[in-house]
Amino acid sequence: MYDTILVPTDGSDVAAVAADAAVALARRFGADVRAVYVRDDDGDDRGERATATVAGRATTAGVDATTAVVDADGSIHRRILADADEHGADCIVMGTHGRTGLDRFVLGSVAERTLRESSVPVFTVHEDTVVDRDLDAVLVPTDGSACSEAAAAHAIDLALSADAALHVVHVVDASVVPMDGSGAVLDELQRAGERALDSVVERAERAGVSTIRASVLSGTPYRAITDYADAEDVALVVMGTHGRTGFDRYLLGSVAERVVRLSGCPVLTVDDDDDDR
């Protein structure tokens, strides 16, 4: 499923968690690991140490690894994406904040920019993320959009490869229901959610996924998704980077970023190449 997994590193604790996650994925799927440090200071020699640490973790696990220290030449996330393209990476694994430990700093903002623009899946972790190497349960939220369908296809492939249970959810956003609590609007939202779920479930059944659970939830989407993931002890959330409107950072876009920040398990974000944002 993956051949080359790119791990951007800055030598931080969260980058070490990302490295462990990348190595675990590489072992499962027979992939190589490429560790990259993006240097924005000519005198910075931390890159060699940071990438060597990742390579050492890979070697210990029996995974082939290469390393590189590259110059930023502009924005860090664009350099990461360029490296992924140049070396044929089909997955990027990275931490959601960097060396300072401050939320949204260094690799924090870089991770969010990377997942918004990446054409390959981006697997994100926090410093305290528990990476389940068994990958026994995968959760995919859907809203019926092309991007969420792409995420569903990827989740199905993962579930098949890992013999994992597939959880499919649609969240009815309570904030879009009129103040008068119109039953007709709520009913239509429920029906739309059920149609989106049915599409994914039918695809998963055709593919041969053995265990499928489908649920329509209600509430604030990102909170409902993370609460479900916690309650069901899923190993990985797979979701699209934007939703039905196609507008950047709207619906599943903003939801995906919030889930990435708050989820206790890893989150794999998937873009839809055919969707024009």
N, C-alpha and C positions, 0 to 999 in steps of 0.2 A: 504493500500500500504506500509506503514511503521508501525512497531510496537514499535521499540525502536530507538530513535534518540540520538546519542552521541554528546555532546558539550564539546570539550576541551576548557578550559578557563584559562586565566592568569590574569584576573581582569582588563584588559585594556578596553579602550573605544570600540575598534573594537570587542573585545570578547562580549561586551554587545549587539552590533548589531547582532552578531551571535546568542546570546541567544534569542533575540527577534525573529529572523528568525526561530530558532528551535522550539520555543513555537508556533509560527504561523503555522508551518508545523504540529506539534503535534496536535494542535486543529483541523486542517482540516482533518487529517487522523486518529484521535483517538489513537495517539501513546503516549508512555511515553518518558520522557526526562531523560537522565543520564548526569550529569555534572561532568567532571573530570579535576582535576588539577594535572599535572605531576610535581612532586617536584624533583629538582636536588640539593637541599640544605637542610640538616637535620634540620637546624634552621629556615627554612622558614615557617612562619605561615599564609602566605597570602592565601594559598589554601583553608582553611576553609571559609574564608570570600568570596573568589571568587566564590566557588561552592554554598555557601549559597545564594548569590545574584541571581544566575541563578535559583536556586530552588524557591526562593521567586517570581521571575517573572512568573515561571510556575504555582505556586500555585494560584497567583492572576488571572491567565487566566483559572483556572480550570483544569490544566494539572498535572498529577502525575509525580513526579520527585524524583530521587535518586541522591546522591552525593558521591564522593570518592576523596581522595587525595592519589596518588600513587607515588612510587619512580620511577625515570627514569630507573635506572639499564641499562644505555646505551643511545641510541639515543631516543629523545623525540618522534619522529614520530613513531618509532617502538613500543614504549610503548602505544601510542594511538591506533595503529592498533591491538595490542594484547588485549587491553581492549575491543575494539569493538568486537573482535572475542569471547572473554571470556563471554561477556554479550549479545551476539546475536544482536548487533546493526545492523540495515539495512540501516542506513544513518548517515553520520558524517557531522556536521555543524560547520564551524570554520572561523575565521577571517584570513586575508592574511598578517597581520603583528601584532606585539605584543606590549609589554608594552612601548618600547621606541618611537614608532611611526615611526621608520626608516624602509624604504622599505626593504623587504626581511630579516628582523631581527627577531629573536625569532620565533613567530608564522608565520612570512612571509615565511622563508625558511622551517619551519616545515610543513606549509600547502602545499607547492609545493611537498615536499618529500612524504607527506601523500597521496596526490591525485595520484602521480605516482605509488604508491605501493598498494593502497587500493583495496580490492576486492569488497567493497560496495561503492555506490555513495557518493561523497564528495561535499557538498554544501558550496560554499565560498562567503564571503562578504567583502567589504571594510568598513572603518569607515563611509564613506559618501554614502554607498549603500542604495538605497530606496527599501525596501522590500514590494512588492505589495501583500497584503494579499488576494486579489481577485484571483490572479494567472490566469488572463484572456487571456494571450497570451504566448505561449511557442515556443521558437526558437530552432531548431536542425540543425546544419550543418552536411552534409554528404559527404563522398568521396567514398562510396561504400564498405569500408573495414568492416571486421567483428566487429571491435570496434565501428565504427560509426553506424553500424546496431544495436548493443546492445544499444547505446545511443538513437537511434530512437525508439526502442521498449519501453524504459523507458519514453521517451518524450510522446509517444502515450498514455501510461498508465496514465501519469500525466494529459494530455489534457482531457482524458475521465473522470478522477476522479474529475477534477475541471471545467469541461464543458468549456474548454479553446480553443481558436483558436490555430491551429498548423501551425507554419511557418517552412518550410523546404528549406534550401539553399545549393547550391554547389558553391564553389568559384573556378573559373579558375585562377590559379596562373600565372599572367602575366610574372613572372620571368623565367618560364620554356619554354616560347615561343622563338624560335630562333630570333636572332637579325634582320634577314631579314624579320621577320614578316610573316613567312610561313603560308599561309592560310590553307593548309592541316593539319598542326599540330593543329592550333587553332580550326578547325572544329572538329577534333577528340576529343580534350579536351572538347569541347561543348557537343558532343554526349555522351561522358563518363559521364559528369555531368548530362545530362538529364536522362541517364539510372539509375544513382544513385538516382536521385530525384523520378523517376517513381516507383522504388522499395519501397521507404518509403511511397509515396502517396498511392500506392495500399494497403500496409499494414494498413495504417491509415483508409482508406475507408472501408476495411473489418472489422476493429475493431469498426467502427461506429463513428469516429470523425466527428463532424458536420461541422467544418470550417477548411479548409486546404488551405494554400497558398504556392506555390512552385516557386522558382526563381533561375536562374543561374546568379551568380554575377561574376565579374572579378576584379582583383587587387591583393594586398597583402592579403592573407587569413585572418589573425587575424584582420587587419584593416577593411576589407570588412564586417566581421561578426559583429564587435562592432559598425560600422557605421550603419549597417542595424538594429541592436537591438535598437540603439538610435532613428533612424528615425521612426521605427514602434512601438516604446514604448512597447517593449515586457517585460514581467514580469520576465522571466527566460530563460537563455541559457542552453541547455543540450547538452553536446558533449563528444565524446570519448577521451580517454587520449593518444591514438596513432593511426596512420593511416595505409595506405595501405601497407607500406613496412614492418611493424612489428618491425622496429628498434626503441628502446627507444628514446623518445624526437625528433623523426623525423616526418615531416608532421603534422598530427593533434596533435602529442605530444607537439612539441614546440609551435604550434598554440594554443593549449588549455591553456598552461601556460601564453602565452601573453594575451589571451582573459581574463583569470582570473585576471591578473594584471590591465587590462585597462577597463573592462566592467563596465558600470554604473549600471547594474542590477546584481543580483546574478547569479552565474554560477554553474551548477551541472555537475560534471565530472563522467563519467561512464567507467569502464574497461570491457574488454571482457575476461572472465575467460578461454575461450578455446583457446585464442591466445597466442602463446609462444613467448615472447619477448626475 
